[in-house]
């Protein structure tokens, strides 16, 4: 099992998350705490860039870079002026959030592919590029996006009216776990299927379920925050593993990011109040604290 993490009836716990999350020491500096670069957002969906950056900053990273359209970059800086715009030294990348994979141009596609030489979180409009990753990666589809990952692997077709994947995804937790596990094996990357019970699986057969969240997380933008959170946890781990991360090590990293995000959502919702994606991001420090309580 990756990282030697204890197994708790298949559920990822606060103790598991604490074993992955790193608390800085007096010897740390911003680079030793990790640098994550985000290629997220677009003129059509600029908020995704802001939300992913917010999620990354509040999950314990040393530095966040953002790369994209200048107009979107101005919004990022208005929200988080600590962010560095433009490419540079990095430990991990987050790609695809707030990007339309069906309309993106060749130049953007090439930029996204080039980023996949680093450990990566692959989301939304970059999911179809997951098979081209040159480094260990975590893909983060929801149910409606999972076919984008599976079709390039020969696990589905996109020109039929009846989707054979849909009944499997509605076949209960056991069947959903099987779908995620077979996708991870075929892809050779970690697959995180978002949902009320988020499932994480590695190519080696390891899997876990994260149910730390709240139904109030079913809101626009929360997935962008999640991508940034996982990217932050991934970059922090990569910064202290200069020999490189094995793809199996990314399973606990992805599960921990999902646990942080779900716990932040629960904290933000409190007794049951409506929340926004930014509310979730702002509660991440409290979730981090709860992992180490």
C-alpha positions in Angstrom: 0.0 0.0 0.0 1.5 3.4 -1.0 3.2 5.4 1.7 2.4 2.8 4.4 -0.9 4.5 5.3 -3.3 2.6 7.5 -6.4 1.2 6.1 -9.7 2.2 7.8 -12.4 0.1 6.2 -11.7 1.8 3.0 -12.4 5.3 4.3 -9.8 8.1 4.4 -9.7 9.7 7.9 -8.2 12.8 9.6 -5.3 10.7 10.8 -4.6 9.5 7.3 -4.7 13.1 6.1 -2.4 14.2 8.9 0.2 11.6 7.8 0.4 13.3 4.4 0.1 17.0 5.3 3.4 18.7 6.1 3.8 21.4 8.8 6.7 23.7 8.1 9.7 23.9 10.3 12.2 26.7 11.1 14.4 25.4 8.4 11.8 25.8 5.7 11.6 28.5 3.0 9.0 29.1 0.3 10.7 26.8 -2.2 11.2 23.9 0.3 7.5 24.1 1.1 6.7 23.6 -2.6 5.8 25.6 -5.7 2.7 24.8 -7.7 1.9 26.2 -11.2 -1.7 26.5 -12.3 -2.8 26.7 -16.0 -6.4 27.3 -15.2 -9.3 29.5 -16.2 -10.0 31.3 -19.4 -11.8 34.5 -20.6 -15.0 32.4 -20.7 -14.5 31.1 -17.2 -12.1 33.5 -15.3 -13.5 32.6 -11.9 -12.0 29.1 -12.2 -8.5 30.6 -12.1 -9.3 32.6 -9.0 -10.9 29.7 -7.2 -8.1 27.2 -8.0 -5.4 29.7 -6.9 -7.3 30.4 -3.7 -7.6 26.7 -3.0 -3.9 26.2 -3.6 -2.8 29.0 -1.4 -4.9 28.0 1.5 -3.8 24.3 1.5 -0.2 24.9 2.9 1.9 25.7 -0.2 5.0 27.9 -0.3 4.4 29.6 -3.6 1.7 29.6 -6.3 2.3 30.5 -9.9 -0.4 31.1 -12.5 -0.1 31.1 -16.2 -2.8 32.2 -18.7 -4.5 35.2 -20.4 -3.4 38.6 -19.0 -7.0 39.7 -18.3 -7.6 36.7 -16.2 -4.3 37.2 -14.5 -5.4 40.6 -13.3 -8.3 39.0 -11.6 -6.0 36.5 -9.9 -3.8 39.2 -8.5 -6.8 41.2 -7.3 -7.8 38.1 -5.3 -4.4 36.8 -4.2 -1.6 39.4 -4.8 1.0 36.9 -3.5 0.6 34.9 -6.7 3.4 35.0 -9.2 2.3 35.3 -12.8 4.1 33.4 -15.6 6.1 30.2 -15.8 9.2 29.4 -13.7 10.5 27.0 -11.1 7.8 24.5 -10.1 7.3 21.2 -8.3 3.8 20.3 -9.7 1.1 21.7 -12.0 -2.7 22.0 -12.1 -4.2 22.1 -15.6 -7.6 22.3 -17.2 -10.0 23.9 -14.6 -12.1 26.5 -16.3 -10.9 25.5 -19.8 -13.2 24.1 -22.5 -11.5 21.0 -23.9 -13.7 21.0 -27.0 -12.9 24.5 -28.1 -9.4 25.1 -26.9 -6.9 26.0 -29.7 -3.7 24.2 -30.7 -1.4 26.7 -28.9 -3.2 26.2 -25.6 -3.2 22.4 -26.1 0.5 22.4 -26.7 1.0 24.5 -23.5 -1.0 22.1 -21.4 0.8 19.1 -22.8 4.1 20.7 -22.1 3.1 21.2 -18.5 2.4 17.5 -18.1 6.1 16.7 -17.8 5.7 17.7 -14.2 3.6 15.9 -11.6 0.1 17.0 -12.4 -3.5 17.4 -11.3 -5.5 17.1 -14.5 -9.0 18.5 -14.4 -12.0 19.5 -16.6 -10.8 20.8 -20.0 -7.5 18.9 -20.0 -8.9 15.4 -19.1 -8.5 14.2 -22.7 -4.8 14.9 -22.4 -4.3 12.6 -19.4 -2.8 9.7 -21.5 -0.1 12.0 -22.7 1.3 12.8 -19.2 5.0 12.2 -18.9 5.1 12.3 -15.1 2.8 10.9 -12.4 -0.6 12.5 -12.5 -4.0 12.7 -10.7 -7.1 13.1 -12.9 -10.2 14.6 -11.2 -13.4 14.0 -13.2 -16.9 14.0 -12.0 -19.4 11.5 -13.3 -20.2 13.5 -16.5 -16.5 13.9 -17.3 -15.3 10.4 -16.7 -16.0 9.3 -20.3 -13.5 12.0 -21.4 -10.8 10.0 -19.6 -12.0 6.6 -20.7 -12.7 7.1 -24.4 -9.0 7.7 -25.3 -8.1 4.5 -23.5 -10.6 2.4 -25.5 -13.0 2.1 -22.6 -15.9 3.8 -24.3 -17.2 5.4 -27.4 -18.5 8.9 -28.0 -20.9 8.5 -30.9 -23.7 6.5 -29.4 -27.0 7.7 -27.8 -26.9 5.2 -24.9 -23.9 5.6 -22.6 -23.0 2.1 -21.1 -21.0 3.9 -18.4 -24.0 5.7 -16.9 -25.8 2.6 -15.4 -22.5 1.5 -13.9 -22.0 4.8 -12.2 -25.5 4.5 -10.7 -24.9 0.9 -9.7 -23.9 1.6 -6.1 -20.6 2.3 -4.4 -19.0 -1.1 -5.2 -19.6 -0.7 -8.9 -18.3 2.9 -8.9 -15.1 1.7 -7.2 -14.7 -1.0 -9.9 -15.1 1.7 -12.6 -12.5 4.0 -11.0 -10.0 1.2 -10.4 -10.2 -0.1 -14.0 -9.8 3.4 -15.3 -6.7 4.0 -13.1 -5.1 0.7 -14.3 -5.8 1.5 -18.0 -4.6 5.1 -17.7 -1.5 4.4 -15.5 -2.4 7.4 -13.4 -4.4 8.1 -10.2 -8.1 8.6 -10.8 -10.2 10.7 -8.3 -13.9 10.5 -9.1 -15.7 13.4 -7.5 -19.0 12.9 -5.7 -20.7 12.7 -2.3 -18.4 9.7 -1.8 -15.2 10.6 -3.6 -13.3 7.5 -4.8 -9.5 7.5 -5.4 -7.7 4.6 -7.1 -4.1 4.0 -8.2 -2.8 1.9 -11.1 -1.4 -0.6 -8.6 -4.9 -1.5 -7.2 -4.9 0.7 -4.1 -8.1 2.6 -3.5 -10.0 4.6 -0.8 -13.2 6.5 -0.3 -13.4 10.0 1.0 -16.8 11.0 2.6 -15.7 14.0 4.7 -17.9 16.5 2.9 -21.4 17.9 2.9 -24.1 18.0 0.2 -23.7 21.8 0.2 -20.5 21.2 -1.8 -22.7 20.5 -4.9 -22.1 24.0 -6.1 -20.4 25.7 -9.0 -16.7 26.3 -8.5 -16.0 23.9 -5.7 -14.2 21.5 -8.1 -11.9 24.3 -9.1 -11.0 24.8 -5.4 -10.4 21.1 -5.1 -8.0 21.0 -8.0 -6.0 23.8 -6.4 -6.0 22.0 -3.0 -4.7 18.7 -4.5 -2.1 20.6 -6.5 -0.8 22.2 -3.3 -0.6 18.9 -1.5 1.1 17.3 -4.5 3.7 20.1 -4.9 4.5 20.0 -1.2 5.2 16.3 -1.4 7.2 16.7 -4.6 9.4 19.4 -3.1 10.6 17.0 -0.4 11.1 14.0 -2.8 13.7 15.2 -5.2 14.2 11.7 -6.5 10.7 11.9 -7.8 7.3 10.6 -6.7 6.1 7.2 -7.7 2.5 7.2 -9.1 1.4 5.0 -6.2 2.4 7.8 -3.8 -0.1 10.1 -5.5 -3.1 8.0 -4.2 -2.8 9.2 -0.6 -2.0 12.7 -1.8 -5.2 12.9 -3.8 -7.3 11.4 -1.0 -5.8 13.9 1.4 -6.7 16.8 -0.9 -10.2 15.5 -1.1 -10.4 15.1 2.6 -9.2 18.7 3.2 -11.7 20.0 0.7 -14.6 18.0 2.1 -13.8 19.0 5.6 -13.5 22.6 4.7 -17.0 22.4 3.1 -18.4 20.8 6.2 -16.8 23.5 8.4 -18.1 26.3 6.1 -21.6 24.9 6.0 -21.8 24.6 9.8 -25.2 23.4 11.0 -26.5 23.5 7.4 -26.1 26.9 5.8 -25.6 27.4 2.0 -22.0 27.9 1.0 -20.1 29.1 -2.1 -16.8 27.9 -3.5 -14.9 30.7 -1.9 -16.4 29.9 1.5 -14.9 26.4 1.1 -11.5 27.8 0.2 -11.6 30.2 3.2 -12.3 27.3 5.6 -9.3 25.2 4.4 -6.9 26.4 7.1 -9.4 25.2 9.7 -9.6 21.9 7.9 -5.9 21.6 8.0 -5.9 22.3 11.7 -8.6 19.7 12.2 -6.4 17.0 10.6 -3.8 17.6 13.3 -6.2 18.0 16.2 
